[in-house]
Amino acid sequence: MALAPRLDLRQSQSLVMTPQLQQAIKLLTLSNLELEGVIAVELEKNPLLEAMGGEPDWQPLQADGVDRDDAAPVLAAETGAADQLMAQGRGEADAPLDIDPRDTAFAEDGPGDGPGQITGGGAGLGDGGAGQPGEAIDFDSFANPEPELQEYLMDQARAALSGADLMIASQLIGQIDAAGYLEADLLQTAYGLGVALADVERVLAVIQTFDPTGVAARSLSECLILQAKEADRYDPCMARLLDNLDLLARGALPQLRRICGVDEEDMADMIRELRGYDPKPGLRFSSERTAAVVPDIFVNPAKDGWSIEINNATLPRVLVNRSYYVELSGGPQDKASKAWLADCLASANWLVKALDQRQRTIIKVTSEIVRQQEEFFRKGVAHLKPLTLRAVAETIGMHESTVSRVTSNKYLSCPRGLYELKYFFTSGIQSADGGTAVSAEAVKSHIKALIGAEAPGAILSDDTLVDMLRAQGFDIARRTVAKYREAMGIGSSVQRRRQKALKGKAA
């Protein structure tokens, strides 16, 4: 066969993801709060996009019943009327820009509507709130910031030390972790600073007298010793107890009593004293603020089923400024300007449509989840059913990956609490009588309830738990019970027996 260049004509099929499709897929994965960042970027680079500062110009996107598909509104951007008006040079006549958002035709029937209602994002105060009208107030922003641990310790060091001692203290404080423990090696620190080890130890002793009590300790035992000395409870018996914390952790109380030379009453008093100490004194100065989870979807009982609504309080709202488009297109333009303006219009229209499609898809997926898990919403976690992404996808006619993206990073608020959408997808445990399988989360709730009700003198082993669960209709193996128990952070029967014994001594 001769090697020579030639031309071949081939026909093939391939899937090409356009930038618009990639953007729509990306929007599905984002939560309402994450969506704000994407919208901010688009608003900055596209002059035809306009952020809505008040109530939306359409009815809240919701489904009054889980079986209804016609509850979602139709945006003006999806109708042909707006494009026809712009083609005729009369884009300013587009009706959506002239709708009064306070018109009584737009019902405020959900937790995300109305300027004066409390929503999942905070208290909306209408035009009087901070930031954009209708936004929720972040009350955490008014709180005084907590001082950093190292900064707080340095303030005390400057008041107590000076000169070379202050330099040593600065080096040691810089190596204290967030929990308040010193991670430095004193010998290496002395060598690096060119000072005597005795000077470093002397400065460390001063730092260990600072607030919070127990800071700059090099071990848990030393941290508790510092707190016991501060409380004037560091006697020889307490010293022996703190030197044998490993025995206390194992629950070897008879051996500890012999080592400490105390009776049961004194040992119980010492244990009670230890339980009042703080093993991580530095954490109270942690600068990390816990971010509140804001629900993306509200689910509430209704007359004909369940009302499912997008949280409009956190949902970014944008419209195409058609009046501005008419103004720009009516002026003198060259070919490049016309192309740029057309591209901005197409991008703006696509973004508005993609946002609306995102809301419709979220409502559709959530409606199916609520329909299949209705027993959970009515009766609790014990009635949670096994559910997979594929089962939901096949029912609503979507791809499994689309359902996965919709349920990522999104939270649902219902009368039973706040749940991530992924929470409703769990594996199943076969029923002992061959009936319907039950969710793994339901089995976990039963295990937790059984262990929570056990008496201190009758701790349930994993084998006993298996027998009790099978009596309730759950066909489950012992290793599965152990796996679920460990996943919930519950110790073994031996560990629980020791914990209850220690708690009883300290009570």
ZAGULO-326303 format. One line per field, with one value per residue (C-alpha): residue number from 1; x, y, z. Coordinates in steps of 0.001 Angstrom, whole numbers. Each point is the difference from the previous one (the first is absolute). Layout:
// ZAGULO-326303
i = NUM, ...;
u = X, ...;
v = Y, ...;
w = Z, ...;
***
This chain:
// ZAGULO-326303
i = 1, 2, 3, 4, 5, 6, 7, 8, 9, 10, 11, 12, 13, 14, 15, 16, 17, 18, 19, 20, 21, 22, 23, 24, 25, 26, 27, 28, 29, 30, 31, 32, 33, 34, 35, 36, 37, 38, 39, 40, 41, 42, 43, 44, 45, 46, 47, 48, 49, 50, 51, 52, 53, 54, 55, 56, 57, 58, 59, 60, 61, 62, 63, 64, 65, 66, 67, 68, 69, 70, 71, 72, 73, 74, 75, 76, 77, 78, 79, 80, 81, 82, 83, 84, 85, 86, 87, 88, 89, 90, 91, 92, 93, 94, 95, 96, 97, 98, 99, 100, 101, 102, 103, 104, 105, 106, 107, 108, 109, 110, 111, 112, 113, 114, 115, 116, 117, 118, 119, 120, 121, 122, 123, 124, 125, 126, 127, 128, 129, 130, 131, 132, 133, 134, 135, 136, 137, 138, 139, 140, 141, 142, 143, 144, 145, 146, 147, 148, 149, 150, 151, 152, 153, 154, 155, 156, 157, 158, 159, 160, 161, 162, 163, 164, 165, 166, 167, 168, 169, 170, 171, 172, 173, 174, 175, 176, 177, 178, 179, 180, 181, 182, 183, 184, 185, 186, 187, 188, 189, 190, 191, 192, 193, 194, 195, 196, 197, 198, 199, 200, 201, 202, 203, 204, 205, 206, 207, 208, 209, 210, 211, 212, 213, 214, 215, 216, 217, 218, 219, 220, 221, 222, 223, 224, 225, 226, 227, 228, 229, 230, 231, 232, 233, 234, 235, 236, 237, 238, 239, 240, 241, 242, 243, 244, 245, 246, 247, 248, 249, 250, 251, 252, 253, 254, 255, 256, 257, 258, 259, 260, 261, 262, 263, 264, 265, 266, 267, 268, 269, 270, 271, 272, 273, 274, 275, 276, 277, 278, 279, 280, 281, 282, 283, 284, 285, 286, 287, 288, 289, 290, 291, 292, 293, 294, 295, 296, 297, 298, 299, 300, 301, 302, 303, 304, 305, 306, 307, 308, 309, 310, 311, 312, 313, 314, 315, 316, 317, 318, 319, 320, 321, 322, 323, 324, 325, 326, 327, 328, 329, 330, 331, 332, 333, 334, 335, 336, 337, 338, 339, 340, 341, 342, 343, 344, 345, 346, 347, 348, 349, 350, 351, 352, 353, 354, 355, 356, 357, 358, 359, 360, 361, 362, 363, 364, 365, 366, 367, 368, 369, 370, 371, 372, 373, 374, 375, 376, 377, 378, 379, 380, 381, 382, 383, 384, 385, 386, 387, 388, 389, 390, 391, 392, 393, 394, 395, 396, 397, 398, 399, 400, 401, 402, 403, 404, 405, 406, 407, 408, 409, 410, 411, 412, 413, 414, 415, 416, 417, 418, 419, 420, 421, 422, 423, 424, 425, 426, 427, 428, 429, 430, 431, 432, 433, 434, 435, 436, 437, 438, 439, 440, 441, 442, 443, 444, 445, 446, 447, 448, 449, 450, 451, 452, 453, 454, 455, 456, 457, 458, 459, 460, 461, 462, 463, 464, 465, 466, 467, 468, 469, 470, 471, 472, 473, 474, 475, 476, 477, 478, 479, 480, 481, 482, 483, 484, 485, 486, 487, 488, 489, 490, 491, 492, 493, 494, 495, 496, 497, 498, 499, 500, 501, 502, 503, 504, 505, 506, 507;
u = 0, 1477, 381, -1298, -2182, -3633, -3398, -2781, -3649, -1505, -3359, -224, -2083, 1375, -1349, 1279, -586, -568, 1012, -3684, -530, 3085, -1315, -3415, 1623, 2161, -3019, -1766, 2773, 106, -2061, -1915, 2771, 2727, -2089, 339, 3713, -624, -2733, 2275, 2624, -2583, -1455, 3445, 845, -3453, -1607, -3361, -465, -1656, -275, -3476, 23, -3607, -2520, 97, -2009, -1483, -1876, 2145, 1175, -1747, -2046, -3111, -156, 2690, -1864, -485, 2268, -1758, 756, 3202, -391, 1043, 2510, -350, 3413, -1447, -2823, 320, -1602, 3139, 2234, -2578, -193, 3778, 117, -2455, 2085, -2608, 1719, -980, -3601, 786, -2623, 2155, 1964, -3202, -1625, -535, 1673, -2437, -3034, -2544, -18, 3262, -847, 2362, -759, 3317, 2788, 2236, -2491, -913, 2305, -955, 111, 2678, 1634, 2725, 2569, -920, -2481, -792, -832, -1084, 1327, 1311, 2429, 3737, 1362, -2501, -3699, -1545, 3351, 380, 2078, 3136, -170, 3366, 1665, -879, 1835, 3373, 2773, 1606, 3732, 2444, 1543, 3593, -833, -1746, 3030, 2421, -1931, 488, 3658, 706, -1485, 1984, 3313, 2541, 3309, 1380, -2784, -2610, 1885, -22, -3690, -789, 1763, -1850, -3422, 409, 202, -3202, -2721, -3703, -813, 2518, 2769, 3685, 1471, 3566, 3015, 1565, 3550, -206, -1628, 2820, 2614, -1688, -245, 3466, -1207, 217, -2576, -694, -1066, -2448, -1481, -336, -1835, -2233, -953, -1090, -2056, -1736, -1379, -1784, -3689, -1540, 1134, 1764, 1422, 3530, -168, 1946, -2382, -3511, 1333, 1948, -3051, -2164, 2776, 102, -3752, 88, 2678, -2077, -2984, 2230, -882, 3458, 757, 2072, -3076, -1031, 3602, 27, -3348, 1222, 3149, -2170, -2627, 382, -1428, -2873, -755, -143, -2292, 2431, -1433, 1080, 3621, -205, -1359, 2969, 2485, -1586, -693, -3594, -3401, -2906, -1504, 3270, 626, -3470, 673, 3326, -1578, -2787, 2649, 1792, -3217, -276, 3388, 478, 2283, 310, 67, 1055, -3093, -2073, 2136, -569, -576, -1922, -3683, -2443, -1800, -3738, -1557, -2657, -2697, -402, -3451, -2999, -2330, -3204, -3222, -2884, -3628, 663, 3463, 3154, 940, 3498, 1583, 3394, 1443, -335, 1704, 3400, -651, 1732, -2465, 1061, -1821, 1034, -24, -1766, -349, 3775, 341, -2308, 1984, 3315, -1227, -1582, 3321, 2801, 1808, 2674, -10, 1996, -2306, -3094, 1506, 980, -3478, -1681, 2278, -856, -3717, 270, 2096, -2435, -3039, 1686, 952, -3555, -1368, 2649, -858, -3683, 726, 2171, -2909, -2397, 2412, 536, -3759, -540, 2677, -1072, -3637, 922, 2127, -2887, -2422, 2185, 987, -3397, -73, 3177, -1505, -3136, 1354, 3762, 3362, -1102, -2151, 2721, 32, 2968, 411, 2526, 798, -897, -3490, -752, 1591, -2015, -3265, 368, 1686, 3397, 3547, 1437, 2876, -2513, -1737, 3390, 881, -3374, 332, 3580, 593, -3712, -2038, -3675, -1939, -3107, -1937, 2329, 3179, 2683, 1379, 2384, -1704, 2596, -1294, -3084, 2074, 990, 653, -2514, -132, -2153, -2924, 213, -3460, 734, -1987, 1027, 3615, 705, 2505, 3384, -750, -3132, 2048, 2523, -2788, -1233, 3538, 455, -3345, 773, 3414, -1406, -2551, 2413, 453, 3482, -94, -1247, 2193, -1065, 2636, -16, -1366, -2852, -704, -175, -2566, -2095, 89, -1005, -2891, -1072, 223, 3518, 2125, 3443, 3407, 2120, 2782, -2571, -1214, 3589, 616, -3126, 778, 3535, -1284, -2246, 2931, -1355, 2549, -41, -1808, 3248, 669, -3577, 115, 3167, -1448, -3187, 2029, 2135, -3092, -1617, 3073, 121, -3745;
v = 0, 3312, 2793, 3195, 2940, -198, 1534, -2048, 965, -1406, 403, -321, 1131, 1751, 1908, 3574, 1987, 3613, 2767, 592, -3668, 10, 3082, -1590, -3130, 2140, 1949, -3233, -947, 3355, 892, 3281, 1704, -1281, 1169, 3593, 1, -1237, 2578, 2778, -867, -36, 3337, 1545, -1012, 197, 3491, -1377, -2003, 1774, -1188, 254, 1954, -648, -2774, -2231, 882, -3467, -2211, -2038, -3198, -2702, -3160, -156, -3764, -2542, -1301, 3342, 973, 3248, 1973, 1625, 3486, 1075, 2829, 2712, -935, -3329, 1541, 1320, 3344, 1526, -903, 1292, 3342, 362, -867, 2860, 2379, 153, -2026, 2547, -1142, -3448, -585, -1790, 3195, 1914, -2492, 1285, -2556, 924, -745, -2121, -2418, -1397, -1984, -173, -3544, -1470, 414, 1562, 2737, 3337, 2750, -321, -3743, -2006, -2385, -2581, 2684, 2344, 2801, 1912, 3628, 1080, 3381, 754, -2904, 65, -480, -596, 432, -3230, -1500, -1681, 1665, -1847, 539, -1751, 2948, 2196, -2227, 1117, -2182, -2368, 623, -2516, -2301, 935, 3714, -339, -1778, 2568, 2813, -1776, -683, 3688, 865, -2660, -257, 2186, -182, -3446, -1700, 1647, -1222, -3566, 297, 1209, -3040, -2424, 1615, -203, -3796, -456, -1729, 871, -2326, 1803, -2611, 822, -1842, 1286, -1976, 2071, -1158, 859, 3329, 874, -998, 2019, 3134, -401, 24, -2408, -2774, 1158, 3412, -1590, -2192, 3023, 2020, -2971, -224, 3641, -593, -2937, 2408, 2020, -140, -2375, -2365, -3040, 1763, -831, -3535, -2697, -2851, -605, -951, 3260, 2010, -1563, 447, 3739, 247, -2080, 2292, 3048, -1542, -914, -3676, -1296, -2235, -3230, -2126, 2190, -30, -3804, -24, 2439, -2086, -3050, 1378, -3096, -2120, 2452, -255, -3801, 236, -1796, 1655, -2639, 281, 3814, -23, -2099, 2298, 3181, -1447, 1184, -1604, -100, 3286, 1931, -1542, 1039, 3541, 160, -1246, 2547, 2710, -1126, 79, 3716, 796, 1081, -2373, 2513, 3468, 1781, -897, 2716, 2512, -1655, 2672, -2337, 855, -2778, 690, -440, -2344, 1813, -2211, 100, -1613, 191, -2982, 524, -1998, 1205, -986, -2181, -1281, 2033, 3542, 140, 3398, 1422, 2318, 3341, 1820, -1388, -512, 2584, 1712, 1443, 1398, 1166, 3801, 298, 3785, 319, -2378, 2189, 3070, -1581, -1558, 3300, 1862, -66, -3330, -1724, -3684, -1028, 1944, -1610, -3453, 735, 1319, -2998, -2315, 1792, -311, -3702, -646, 1918, -1780, -3366, 686, 999, -3097, -2208, 1348, -658, -3499, -624, 901, -2215, -2931, 428, 132, -3089, -2064, 1148, -784, -3574, -358, 1234, -2328, -3063, 957, 1297, -2367, 1630, 3490, -1193, -2478, 474, -1560, -3500, -48, 1125, -2292, -1175, 2300, 327, 2744, -2348, -637, 3725, 604, -2734, 1217, 3635, -791, 1545, -1287, -1304, 2506, 2873, -1165, -320, 3594, 1299, -1663, 1205, 2883, 643, -137, -588, 1552, -1800, -200, -2808, 2070, 880, -2781, -237, -1417, -2788, -1134, -1545, -2383, -2981, -3682, -2600, -2768, -2983, -706, -3167, -1121, 585, 3210, 3432, 984, 2809, 2842, -225, 3314, -1531, -2909, 2454, 1848, -3264, -916, 3438, -241, -3473, 1063, 3227, -1940, -2600, -138, 513, -3527, -1597, 1251, -1445, -1868, -2, -3552, 1087, 2948, -2363, -2175, 3008, 1479, -3315, -153, 3380, -1339, 1024, -2711, 1355, -1510, 678, 1681, 2352, 974, 670, 2089, 2103, 421, 1221, 2319, 1690, 413, -2501, -2119, -3742, -1625, -123, 3705, 955, -2034, 1837, 3368, -617, -1224, 3159, 2165, -1760, 603, 3676, 548;
w = 0, -1104, 2508, -1573, 1049, -1030, 756, 1640, 557, 3180, 1731, 3801, 2940, 3057, 2956, 164, 3158, -926, 2432, 715, 900, 2207, 1770, 567, 1448, 2288, 1254, 969, 2413, 1802, 3042, 117, 1953, -2344, -2921, 1203, -834, -3542, -545, 1308, -2618, -2794, 1144, -73, -3556, -1639, -46, -1118, 3194, 2897, 3590, 1478, 3237, 1045, -203, -3089, -3114, -122, 2399, 2368, -1616, 1952, -251, 2172, -379, -784, -3034, -1792, -2923, -978, 3171, -1320, -1496, -3480, -193, -2587, -1383, -1157, -1990, -3495, 848, 1518, -2947, -2476, 1814, -83, -3685, -594, 2110, 2788, 2719, 2623, -412, 1396, 2682, 2624, 708, 728, 2389, 3518, 2293, 2773, -2157, 1855, -2927, 1291, 3080, 2938, 908, 988, 2536, -2643, -957, 1454, 1220, 3620, 594, 1703, -2454, 131, -771, 2842, 573, -3148, 664, -3466, -1092, 3462, 168, -478, -3495, -2768, 841, 1223, 1016, 3366, 2694, 1082, 3765, 445, -1742, 2993, 2474, 1324, -1447, 2482, 541, -1388, 2605, -825, -72, 3361, 1488, -1433, 1686, 3326, -793, -675, 3372, 1891, -1881, -1749, -1841, -785, 1953, -2223, -3082, 1353, 865, -3508, -1473, 2301, -448, -3771, 333, 2028, -2007, -165, 2923, 2233, 19, -499, -2967, 417, 1167, 2787, -685, -3698, 813, 2415, -2572, -2758, 2156, 1456, 3608, 2892, 342, 3557, -1318, -2462, 2750, 2305, -2660, -776, 3665, -161, -3164, 1676, 2603, -2714, -767, -1056, 2707, -1427, -3057, -1261, 1416, -1816, 798, 1246, 3406, 312, -1160, 2719, 2577, -716, 461, 3191, 1436, -911, 1831, 2985, -431, -932, 2963, -92, -722, -2951, -1233, -103, -1782, -2678, -470, -791, -2361, -2179, 2829, 396, -3724, 294, 3014, 2324, 3110, 2585, -1176, 49, 3566, 1136, -1767, 1342, 3448, 136, 497, -2445, 1213, -382, -3417, -1166, 1240, -1863, -3219, 368, 375, -3173, -2000, 768, -1591, -3609, -1961, -2888, 1554, -3194, -1996, 1655, -1933, -3357, -2661, -2273, -110, -584, -3251, 269, -2536, -2016, -1570, -3774, 22, 2320, 391, 1991, 321, -2175, -445, -3032, 931, 448, -981, -1495, -503, -921, 2665, -1792, 2887, -1063, -3700, -2230, -2351, -3339, -3020, -3447, -167, -3329, 208, 177, -2944, -2109, 1013, -962, -3241, -1135, 27, -2581, 20, -1977, -874, 3095, 2328, -1508, 405, 3604, 859, -1619, 1942, 3271, -738, -832, 3127, 2207, -1410, 389, 3623, 930, -1698, 1623, 3439, -575, -1301, 3059, 2273, -1948, 187, 3752, 571, -2139, 1748, 3473, -763, -885, 3142, 2146, -1772, 576, 3550, 1104, 2989, 1294, -172, 1779, 2577, 377, -815, 1031, -3149, -2413, -3043, -2051, -3002, -2797, -2477, -2846, 1389, 93, -3404, -1687, 1516, -1106, -3323, 736, -52, 3260, -155, -204, 3170, 1684, -901, 1173, 3409, 600, 2434, 500, 3185, 574, 2880, 1226, 3289, 1135, -444, -2512, -2200, -2919, -3076, -84, 3398, -1611, -2139, 2132, -445, 1100, 2600, -842, 2270, 2095, -1126, -3685, -129, -1237, 587, 2449, -188, 1672, 1726, 1496, 1340, 1475, 1765, 1549, 1125, 1560, 1764, 1406, 1297, 1414, 2023, 1407, 3755, 1555, 1343, -3226, -2862, -3350, -1986, -3801, -5, 2268, -2274, -2985, 1786, 1027, -3525, -1544, 2431, -1412, -3565, -1095, -1567, 887, 682, 3068, -2004, -1502, 3459, 1056, -3130, 528, 3701, -730, -2746, 2577, 2408, 2528, 1828, 505, 2900, 2009, -604, 852, 3202, 1100, -938, 1941, 2984, -31, -421, 2921, 2164, -969, 505;
***
